[in-house]
Amino acid sequence: MRTTLLFPKSLKASSTAIALALTAFLLASTPARCGGLKSDSVLYAATGTFGETGVLYILDPRTGAVLTKVGQLNDKDGNNYGLTGLRYDPFNGVLYGATVTTSPTDPNYLVRVNPLNARVIPIGPFGNFLTDIAIDPATGVMYGVSGMNQKFYTVNIRTGLATQTGSTQIGYQNGGGLSSNSIGEIYGTSNFSFYSYDLTTGNAQMIGPTHLRDFVRALAFDNGNALYGIEGGGGSDSHFLRFLVKINLRTGRGTEVGQSINDLDALAFVPMVSD
């Protein structure tokens, strides 16, 4: 059986980063298969907040450790982008990113990210600051929440424009992770609480406290509907420490999986296909 990353043909260019990413993941996932765990998706994470350089990584979902440094999040001209959100779109096989307000290039933008070499292609401005983005796999609609207000947004994936469609009723998103499971249910975090969101009104219903030491800055569901997050930050966030966590959907309680690389603020699973 040959296992490959599931990306559009336009992204399947030969490069050292491709070989490193595939080799590292396949070596790490073999024991997981033997143990009966799901291992047919790759966990990507990105940095770039607080003026730090934007870099794309592949993480081990069992430990939070870095498997591969894919590369700096640069465009074709070498300009760097800092990300606060990552999300894979199953409809078109594209990995999208949301840039942070402090991104050195195109802050508060929707971008495309090549997961094989970290190359960034800007799409367009949100018109606001979004802390994270989610895509409903049933409809392909992208949603977002803001760290500047309580608005709930849909995002045009062709232009990047974020349009308010409702209100979370909980104020601005502090930390502000957001993700959708396989049936289109959207969950998120703000401060030290975990929420579900109504897709029509944007209204957030609290499920429970995370019981974690710091905010959850990013969320991502794997293909088995297990929810992972990046914990870290709060206050001045002067040390940039980050931990991979898992979130209980029924209670909101978070459990630390392990310490990861500093400054992570974006997380996404990208599926693999075997043939």
C-alpha positions in Angstrom: 0.0 0.0 0.0 1.3 3.4 -0.9 0.2 6.4 1.2 0.3 10.0 -0.1 -0.9 13.3 1.0 -4.3 14.3 -0.5 -3.6 17.5 -2.3 -4.5 19.0 -5.7 -2.1 17.9 -8.6 -0.9 21.5 -8.8 0.8 21.2 -5.4 2.6 17.9 -6.1 5.9 19.4 -7.1 9.2 17.7 -6.2 11.1 19.2 -3.3 13.1 18.2 -0.3 10.3 19.4 2.0 7.9 16.9 0.4 10.2 14.0 1.1 11.0 15.1 4.6 7.3 15.6 5.5 6.2 12.2 4.1 9.1 10.3 5.5 8.7 11.8 9.0 5.0 11.2 9.1 5.0 7.7 7.8 7.7 6.6 10.2 5.9 8.2 13.1 2.4 6.8 12.2 3.4 3.2 11.7 3.2 2.4 15.5 -0.1 4.2 15.7 -1.6 1.9 13.0 -0.4 -1.1 15.0 -2.1 0.2 18.1 -5.4 0.7 16.3 -5.3 4.5 16.3 -6.3 6.7 13.4 -3.2 7.9 11.5 -4.4 8.8 8.0 -4.2 12.6 8.4 -1.3 14.9 9.0 -1.3 17.6 11.8 0.0 20.9 10.6 0.7 23.9 12.9 2.0 27.4 12.2 3.7 30.3 14.1 3.8 34.0 13.5 2.1 35.9 16.4 3.7 38.8 18.2 6.1 39.5 15.4 7.7 36.1 15.4 8.6 34.5 12.0 5.8 32.5 10.4 6.9 28.9 10.0 4.9 25.7 9.0 5.4 22.5 11.0 4.1 18.9 11.1 3.4 17.7 14.6 3.1 14.3 16.2 -0.6 14.2 17.5 0.5 11.7 20.1 3.1 13.9 21.8 2.9 17.5 20.3 6.5 17.1 19.2 7.7 18.5 15.8 8.1 15.8 13.2 9.1 18.1 10.4 9.8 21.8 9.9 8.2 22.3 6.4 9.6 25.8 6.0 9.0 29.5 6.5 5.6 30.8 5.4 6.9 33.0 2.6 5.4 34.1 -0.7 7.2 33.8 -4.1 9.1 37.1 -3.3 10.3 35.9 0.1 7.9 37.9 2.2 6.9 36.2 5.4 3.4 35.7 6.8 2.4 35.1 10.4 -0.7 32.9 10.9 -3.4 32.8 13.5 -5.5 30.2 11.7 -5.2 27.2 9.4 -8.0 25.2 7.8 -8.1 22.4 5.1 -11.0 22.6 2.6 -12.1 19.1 1.6 -14.1 20.6 -1.4 -11.1 21.9 -3.3 -8.1 20.3 -1.5 -6.8 23.7 -0.4 -5.1 24.6 2.9 -6.2 28.1 3.9 -4.6 30.4 6.4 -5.6 33.5 8.3 -2.9 36.0 8.9 -2.5 37.8 12.3 -2.7 41.5 12.8 1.1 41.6 13.4 1.9 39.6 10.2 4.8 41.4 8.5 3.0 40.8 5.2 -0.8 41.3 4.5 -2.1 41.3 8.0 -5.7 40.1 8.5 -5.7 38.3 5.2 -7.0 35.0 3.9 -4.2 33.1 2.2 -3.5 29.8 0.6 -0.7 27.7 2.0 1.1 24.9 0.1 1.6 22.2 2.8 4.4 20.7 0.9 6.8 23.6 1.0 5.0 26.4 3.1 4.6 28.7 0.1 1.9 31.3 0.7 -0.4 32.9 -1.9 -2.4 35.9 -0.6 -6.2 36.0 -1.5 -7.6 39.1 0.1 -8.3 41.0 3.3 -10.9 40.0 5.8 -11.8 43.5 6.6 -11.4 42.6 10.3 -9.2 40.6 12.6 -10.2 36.9 12.8 -8.7 34.7 15.5 -9.5 31.5 13.7 -11.4 30.0 10.8 -13.6 26.9 10.3 -15.0 25.2 7.3 -18.3 23.2 7.3 -17.4 20.0 5.4 -21.0 19.6 4.4 -21.3 22.9 2.6 -17.8 24.3 2.1 -18.7 27.5 3.9 -15.9 29.2 5.9 -16.7 30.8 9.2 -14.7 33.0 11.5 -14.7 34.8 14.9 -12.9 37.9 15.9 -10.6 39.0 18.7 -12.0 42.6 18.3 -15.7 42.1 18.6 -18.5 39.5 19.2 -19.4 39.2 15.5 -19.8 35.8 13.8 -18.6 35.8 10.2 -18.8 33.9 6.9 -15.7 34.3 4.7 -15.6 34.4 0.9 -12.8 32.0 0.0 -12.4 33.8 -3.4 -11.9 37.3 -2.0 -11.2 36.8 1.7 -13.9 39.2 2.7 -15.5 38.4 6.1 -19.2 39.3 6.3 -21.1 39.3 9.6 -24.0 36.8 9.8 -24.6 36.8 13.5 -23.3 37.4 17.0 -21.6 35.1 19.4 -23.1 37.1 22.4 -19.9 36.4 24.4 -17.7 39.4 23.5 -14.4 39.2 21.6 -12.7 35.8 21.3 -9.7 35.7 23.7 -7.5 32.9 22.4 -10.3 32.1 20.0 -9.9 28.7 18.5 -12.6 27.5 16.0 -13.2 24.3 14.2 -15.9 22.1 12.6 -16.3 18.4 12.9 -17.3 16.0 10.1 -21.0 16.8 10.3 -20.6 20.6 10.3 -21.0 21.3 14.0 -18.7 24.2 15.0 -17.0 24.5 18.3 -14.7 27.2 19.7 -12.9 28.5 22.7 -12.7 31.9 24.4 -10.8 32.8 27.6 -11.0 29.5 29.6 -14.3 28.2 28.2 -15.5 25.9 25.5 -18.5 26.6 23.3 -20.7 25.3 20.5 -21.9 27.8 17.8 -25.2 28.1 16.0 -24.4 28.5 12.3 -27.4 30.7 11.6 -27.2 33.1 14.4 -23.6 32.7 15.5 -24.8 32.4 19.1 -22.3 30.6 21.3 -23.5 28.2 24.0 -21.1 27.4 26.7 -20.3 23.7 27.2 -17.9 24.0 30.1 -14.5 25.3 31.3 -11.3 24.0 29.8 -9.6 23.6 33.2 -6.3 24.5 31.4 -3.6 26.9 32.6 -3.8 29.1 29.5 -6.1 30.0 26.6 -6.7 27.7 23.7 -5.4 29.6 20.6 -6.3 27.1 17.9 -8.5 24.1 17.3 -8.6 21.2 14.8 -10.7 18.0 14.4 -8.9 14.9 13.1 -10.7 12.5 10.8 -12.0 10.6 13.7 -13.7 13.7 15.2 -11.2 14.0 18.1 -10.6 17.6 18.9 -7.1 19.0 19.4 -6.0 22.4 20.4 -3.0 24.7 20.9 -2.8 25.9 24.5 -0.7 28.9 25.5 -0.9 32.6 26.0 -2.7 34.9 28.3 -1.5 38.1 29.9 1.7 39.2 28.3 2.5 35.7 26.9 6.1 36.6 27.3 7.5 33.1 27.0 5.4 32.0 24.0 5.1 28.4 25.5 2.6 26.1 23.6 1.1 22.8 24.4 -0.9 20.4 22.3 -4.2 19.5 24.0 -7.2 17.4 23.5 -10.7 18.7 24.3 -13.7 16.7 25.6 -16.7 17.7 23.5 -19.2 16.9 26.2 -17.6 18.8 29.0 -15.1 21.2 27.5 -12.3 19.9 29.7 -8.8 20.0 28.1 -6.0 17.5 28.6 -2.4 18.4 27.8 -0.8 15.9 25.3 2.6 17.4 25.4 4.7 20.6 25.0 5.2 21.7 21.5 7.2 24.4 19.8 6.8 28.0 21.0 4.5 30.6 19.4 2.2 28.2 17.6 -1.2 29.8 16.9 -2.7 27.8 14.1 -3.6 24.1 13.7 -5.2 21.9 10.9 -5.4 18.3 10.0 -4.9 17.4 6.3 -6.1 14.0 5.1 -4.1 11.3 3.5 -5.2 8.7 1.0 -4.0 5.2 0.4 -3.8 3.6 -3.0 
